[in-house]
Amino acid sequence: MQTASFWEKQNGDKVKCFLCPHNCVIPAGKHGICKVRVNDNGALFSSIYGETTGVGLDPIEKKPLYHFFPGSQILSLGTNGCNLSCTFCQNWQISQTGNSGRHNLSSDGAVRLALQESAIGIAYTYNEPFIWFEYVLETAKKAKERGLRNVLVTNGFVNPEPLSELLPYIDAMNIDLKSIKEGFYRQTCNGSLAPVKKTIETAQNHCHIELTNLLVTGKNDSEKDLTELTKYVSTLGKDIPLHFSRYFPLYKETEPETPAATLKKAAEIAGSKLNYVYLGNLETEESSTCCPKCRSELIHRKGFSLKTYNLSGSNCFNCGCNIYGSFK
Ligand code: SF4
């Protein structure tokens, strides 16, 4: 176990962790809500430092990031635990346990692997990366020194101080915006919306961001929800890519999977205000990035593969309009 960051001693052997907005007060021998930060004899430790449950080379489109070096591969790492407990979690086997089939991978080993595989960098994904803070920070610093990029796929439920410490090493983030309703975060995820909004607003000033909204049938998919969520994103910037993702009934949620019609409706509502809206987790998944000015098709994707690519640097090949993101 590795000594954790962001905690302080409390009365007796208790410790208070302030890595995320839960600010857990943890008695000796117990762990916090995330299950992976442990009070051992009055000090806080990370039980997942250098331990992975999954390592793979993924297309960057799978994160999903559609405007960040499209068509490239990224080394993807995840481990156990999460600081939210969404009833619909699509990754619950690793996120909702403190320990399941982990393998050791040092920060040097991760960087070496990314270089060997000619990946553009490392994505901290599959579970919530902020609760893996110590390992992610160390690996991200080393990766940056070797010219690699760092990507976080996160729920955004983190306190401002750890976010600020990590951001200088992060190049891109996909942040879940699970709903625009505080009640949804409280009742369905054991979290809250305000810290997530704060993370989005801070991150957008430091790195490339894209947002994902998983549409859970009957829970966060009403026309009102979609209109308000779109309005919020558009106030941040109409160029921020927004991915609506199809949900499947997993973990504790039994509502039927998101109907294709709901996803199309979401795309229609968001598309009226935002320049880049995408749908994910559909069987015949084809998508296009079009120039917001002249509507020329710039990228056509089938699944996670690029079928056409018509950008000239970061600009539309036809009218020269600058396209939000980082391109080859
Ligand atoms: S990171 Fe874990 S232990 Fe720390 S406050 Fe959040 S849930 Fe609690």
Residues whose N, C-alpha, C, O or C-beta is under 5 A from the ligand:
A	BS01	SF4	C17 F18 L19 C20 H22 N23 C24 G32 I33 C34 R37 N83 I131
